[in-house]
Amino acid sequence: MGLFDRFKAPRTQEDAPVASGVPEAPAAPAHHVPDIDDEPGPFSDSVREHLERLTAAADADIASLDPGAFDAALTSRLVSAERIHSTGLGFTYASRFADHVHEVLTLDLPSAVVTLPDSRVAESGRRLPSLINRGRTNLLELLETAPVDVDRVTEGRRGLWTVIGDTPYTASFARFLNDAAHRWLPDVDDRNGWVFALPYRHAILLQPCGTAAEVRDALELVPDWAQRMHADGISPLSKHTYHWVDRQITCLTTENEDGTMSVRPSEMLEQVLGLGRRAG
């Protein structure tokens, strides 16, 4: 078994390494806004009924929005593909961002984040491309204004970057990862892209891949941290790890039956490490 072939299942708090820059179990955001991601999974009939009640309760707020307010609140967001489709509310319009992660539309209201199912999108009377463009524009504007904490986390001589924010759209900033990473880490060498993870909606794990040492850090640390933060964080998104380069995203992890994660570098990362892609 190779160095990056398998990682252990998420460790207990007692087993977690001591790290600097971020707590082992990231704290809940100071201003938590509820939405359907707060519901535990898998979705039972009772949970689906609760989601339907939440949707119905939000209808009055949505109905009161004039077109300008609707457009101002419309925001694109990245969500767990499995969770969003298991609600049973219908999200056939959702587009794929990466393996296990889809992009949907939401309304960012003062009292809640309302994720829009097919029926609500249809009721808007607007063409889907125009809604998506507006949602992405608002997300990009939020990226430029929302404060986040960018910290270097180290384990011995190895390290990675964490991006933590109060806004429930923090992880969704990965939709514009190149712009976001240059904003947060303007001086790093990103010639070979980034290894990143979106463990829960308030967090991004990030590591540049300019050198072989940085790639090793990324492949050794990001999957492990992603699993632990996915298990511990509020509103989990994805336990998987990805490689971004030239707007192409490759999922580097697969989940095994025993709960461990297998990791395989992308072809570019193997080249940086001096490894050859083995036949078969």
C-alpha positions as CSV (number, residue, x, y, z in Angstrom):
1,M,0.0,0.0,0.0
2,G,1.5,3.3,-1.0
3,L,2.0,6.4,1.1
4,F,-1.2,8.1,-0.1
5,D,-3.3,5.0,-0.7
6,R,-5.3,5.0,2.5
7,F,-6.1,7.2,5.5
8,K,-7.5,6.2,8.8
9,A,-11.1,6.7,9.7
10,P,-11.8,10.0,11.6
11,R,-9.9,10.0,14.9
12,T,-11.4,10.6,18.3
13,Q,-10.6,13.9,20.0
14,E,-8.1,12.1,22.2
15,D,-6.2,10.9,19.1
16,A,-6.3,14.2,17.3
17,P,-2.9,15.9,16.9
18,V,-2.1,19.2,18.6
19,A,-2.3,21.9,16.0
20,S,-2.0,25.7,16.0
21,G,-4.2,28.3,14.4
22,V,-7.6,26.6,14.7
23,P,-9.5,24.6,17.4
24,E,-9.7,20.9,17.0
25,A,-13.5,21.1,16.9
26,P,-14.3,24.4,15.1
27,A,-16.7,26.5,17.0
28,A,-20.2,27.2,15.8
29,P,-20.5,30.5,14.0
30,A,-21.4,33.5,16.1
31,H,-24.5,34.3,14.0
32,H,-25.9,31.0,13.0
33,V,-28.7,31.2,10.4
34,P,-30.9,28.0,10.2
35,D,-31.6,26.2,7.0
36,I,-32.2,22.6,5.8
37,D,-28.6,21.7,6.2
38,D,-29.1,21.8,9.9
39,E,-31.3,18.7,9.8
40,P,-29.6,15.4,10.7
41,G,-29.4,12.7,8.1
42,P,-30.5,10.4,6.7
43,F,-33.8,12.0,6.1
44,S,-36.7,10.1,7.8
45,D,-40.3,10.8,7.0
46,S,-40.6,13.0,10.1
47,V,-37.6,15.0,9.0
48,R,-39.1,15.5,5.6
49,E,-42.3,16.7,7.1
50,H,-40.3,19.1,9.2
51,L,-38.5,20.4,6.1
52,E,-41.9,20.8,4.4
53,R,-43.1,22.9,7.4
54,L,-40.0,25.0,7.2
55,T,-40.5,25.6,3.5
56,A,-44.2,26.5,4.1
57,A,-43.3,28.9,6.9
58,A,-40.8,30.6,4.6
59,D,-43.4,31.0,1.8
60,A,-44.9,34.1,3.4
61,D,-41.5,35.8,3.6
62,I,-40.7,34.8,0.0
63,A,-44.1,36.0,-1.3
64,S,-43.5,39.4,0.3
65,L,-40.3,39.9,-1.8
66,D,-40.6,42.2,-4.7
67,P,-38.5,41.3,-7.8
68,G,-35.6,43.6,-6.7
69,A,-35.5,42.1,-3.2
70,F,-35.7,38.6,-4.6
71,D,-32.7,39.3,-6.9
72,A,-30.8,40.8,-4.0
73,A,-31.4,37.7,-1.8
74,L,-30.8,35.1,-4.5
75,T,-27.4,33.4,-3.8
76,S,-25.7,30.4,-5.3
77,R,-24.5,27.8,-2.8
78,L,-22.6,24.5,-2.8
79,V,-24.3,21.6,-0.9
80,S,-23.9,17.9,-0.4
81,A,-25.4,16.2,-3.5
82,E,-26.5,13.3,-1.4
83,R,-28.2,15.4,1.3
84,I,-30.0,17.8,-1.1
85,H,-31.5,15.0,-3.2
86,S,-32.4,12.9,-0.1
87,T,-34.8,15.6,1.1
88,G,-37.4,14.4,-1.5
89,L,-38.2,18.1,-2.3
90,G,-36.8,18.0,-5.8
91,F,-33.6,19.6,-7.0
92,T,-33.4,18.4,-10.6
93,Y,-32.0,21.7,-11.7
94,A,-29.0,21.4,-9.3
95,S,-25.7,21.4,-11.3
96,R,-22.6,19.4,-10.5
97,F,-19.7,21.4,-9.0
98,A,-17.6,18.3,-8.2
99,D,-18.1,14.7,-7.2
100,H,-20.5,14.7,-4.2
101,V,-21.0,18.4,-4.4
102,H,-23.8,20.2,-6.3
103,E,-24.7,23.9,-6.8
104,V,-28.2,25.1,-5.9
105,L,-30.0,28.4,-5.5
106,T,-30.9,29.9,-2.2
107,L,-32.5,33.0,-0.8
108,D,-30.3,34.6,1.9
109,L,-33.0,36.1,4.2
110,P,-32.4,37.7,7.6
111,S,-34.2,34.9,9.5
112,A,-33.1,31.9,7.4
113,V,-31.4,30.6,4.3
114,V,-34.1,29.2,2.1
115,T,-32.8,26.5,-0.4
116,L,-35.0,26.7,-3.5
117,P,-36.4,23.4,-4.8
118,D,-37.7,22.9,-8.4
119,S,-41.2,24.1,-7.5
120,R,-40.0,27.4,-6.1
121,V,-37.7,28.0,-9.1
122,A,-40.6,27.3,-11.5
123,E,-42.9,29.7,-9.6
124,S,-40.4,32.5,-10.0
125,G,-41.4,32.6,-13.7
126,R,-37.7,33.3,-14.6
127,R,-35.4,31.4,-16.9
128,L,-33.0,29.2,-15.0
129,P,-29.8,30.6,-16.6
130,S,-30.7,34.1,-15.5
131,L,-31.4,33.0,-11.9
132,I,-28.1,31.1,-11.8
133,N,-26.2,34.1,-13.1
134,R,-27.7,36.3,-10.5
135,G,-27.1,33.8,-7.7
136,R,-23.4,33.5,-8.7
137,T,-23.0,37.3,-9.0
138,N,-24.3,37.7,-5.5
139,L,-22.1,35.0,-4.2
140,L,-19.0,36.6,-5.8
141,E,-20.0,40.0,-4.2
142,L,-20.3,38.2,-0.8
143,L,-16.8,36.7,-1.3
144,E,-15.5,40.3,-1.7
145,T,-17.2,41.6,1.5
146,A,-17.6,38.8,4.0
147,P,-14.9,38.5,6.6
148,V,-13.1,35.2,7.1
149,D,-10.3,33.9,9.3
150,V,-7.4,32.5,7.3
151,D,-5.0,30.5,9.5
152,R,-2.0,28.3,9.0
153,V,-2.4,25.0,10.8
154,T,0.7,22.9,11.5
155,E,1.4,19.4,12.5
156,G,5.1,19.2,13.2
157,R,6.8,20.6,10.0
158,R,3.7,20.0,7.9
159,G,0.8,22.3,7.4
160,L,-2.3,23.5,5.6
161,W,-4.5,26.5,5.5
162,T,-8.0,26.8,7.0
163,V,-10.6,29.4,6.0
164,I,-13.4,29.8,8.5
165,G,-16.3,32.3,8.3
166,D,-19.6,33.2,10.0
167,T,-21.4,33.3,6.7
168,P,-23.1,30.0,5.7
169,Y,-21.7,30.6,2.2
170,T,-18.1,30.3,3.3
171,A,-17.6,26.9,1.7
172,S,-19.4,28.0,-1.4
173,F,-16.7,30.5,-2.1
174,A,-14.9,27.5,-3.6
175,R,-17.1,28.1,-6.6
176,F,-14.6,30.9,-7.4
177,L,-11.6,29.1,-5.8
178,N,-8.9,30.7,-7.9
179,D,-10.2,34.2,-7.2
180,A,-10.8,33.4,-3.5
181,A,-7.4,31.8,-3.0
182,H,-5.5,34.7,-4.5
183,R,-7.5,37.0,-2.3
184,W,-6.7,35.0,0.9
185,L,-3.1,33.9,0.0
186,P,-1.8,36.3,-2.6
187,D,1.9,35.4,-2.3
188,V,1.8,31.6,-2.6
189,D,2.9,29.6,-5.6
190,D,-0.1,28.0,-7.2
191,R,1.5,26.8,-10.4
192,N,0.1,23.2,-9.9
193,G,-3.2,24.3,-8.4
194,W,-4.7,23.7,-5.0
195,V,-5.8,20.7,-3.0
196,F,-8.9,21.6,-1.1
197,A,-11.8,20.3,0.9
198,L,-15.3,21.6,2.0
199,P,-16.0,19.7,5.3
200,Y,-18.9,21.9,6.4
201,R,-20.5,25.1,5.1
202,H,-18.5,27.5,7.2
203,A,-15.0,26.1,6.3
204,I,-12.6,25.5,3.5
205,L,-9.3,23.5,3.8
206,L,-6.7,24.7,1.3
207,Q,-3.1,23.8,0.4
208,P,-1.1,25.1,-2.6
209,C,0.8,22.6,-4.7
210,G,3.8,24.6,-5.9
211,T,6.4,22.1,-4.6
212,A,6.6,18.4,-3.9
213,A,6.7,19.1,-0.2
214,E,3.5,21.1,-0.4
215,V,1.8,18.3,-2.3
216,R,2.9,15.8,0.3
217,D,1.5,18.0,3.0
218,A,-1.8,18.4,1.1
219,L,-2.2,14.6,0.5
220,E,-1.3,13.7,4.0
221,L,-3.2,16.4,5.9
222,V,-6.2,17.6,4.0
223,P,-8.1,14.3,3.7
224,D,-7.6,13.6,7.4
225,W,-8.7,17.1,8.5
226,A,-11.6,17.0,6.1
227,Q,-13.0,13.8,7.7
228,R,-12.6,15.1,11.2
229,M,-14.1,18.5,10.5
230,H,-16.9,17.0,8.5
231,A,-17.8,14.8,11.5
232,D,-17.5,17.7,14.0
233,G,-18.7,20.7,12.1
234,I,-22.1,22.3,11.9
235,S,-24.0,21.5,8.7
236,P,-21.5,19.0,7.0
237,L,-20.9,19.3,3.3
238,S,-18.3,16.8,2.0
239,K,-15.7,14.6,3.6
240,H,-13.8,14.3,0.3
241,T,-10.7,16.0,-1.0
242,Y,-10.2,17.6,-4.4
243,H,-7.5,19.0,-6.7
244,W,-8.3,22.3,-8.5
245,V,-6.2,23.4,-11.5
246,D,-7.2,25.5,-14.4
247,R,-10.8,25.4,-13.3
248,Q,-10.8,21.6,-13.5
249,I,-11.7,19.7,-10.3
250,T,-10.6,16.1,-9.6
251,C,-11.8,14.2,-6.6
252,L,-8.8,12.5,-4.9
253,T,-10.6,10.3,-2.4
254,T,-13.0,7.4,-2.3
255,E,-14.7,6.0,0.7
256,N,-14.1,2.4,1.6
257,E,-16.7,0.0,3.1
258,D,-14.9,0.2,6.5
259,G,-15.2,4.0,6.6
260,T,-11.6,4.7,5.7
261,M,-10.7,6.9,2.8
262,S,-8.4,5.9,-0.1
263,V,-6.4,8.7,-1.6
264,R,-5.0,8.8,-5.1
265,P,-3.2,11.8,-6.4
266,S,-4.2,13.3,-9.7
267,E,-1.8,12.8,-12.7
268,M,-0.4,16.3,-12.3
269,L,0.3,15.8,-8.6
270,E,2.0,12.5,-9.3
271,Q,4.2,14.3,-11.7
272,V,5.1,16.9,-9.1
273,L,5.9,14.1,-6.7
274,G,8.1,12.4,-9.3
275,L,5.8,9.4,-9.5
276,G,4.7,7.7,-12.7
277,R,1.0,6.8,-13.2
278,R,1.0,3.0,-13.0
279,A,-0.8,1.1,-15.7
280,G,-4.1,-0.4,-14.6
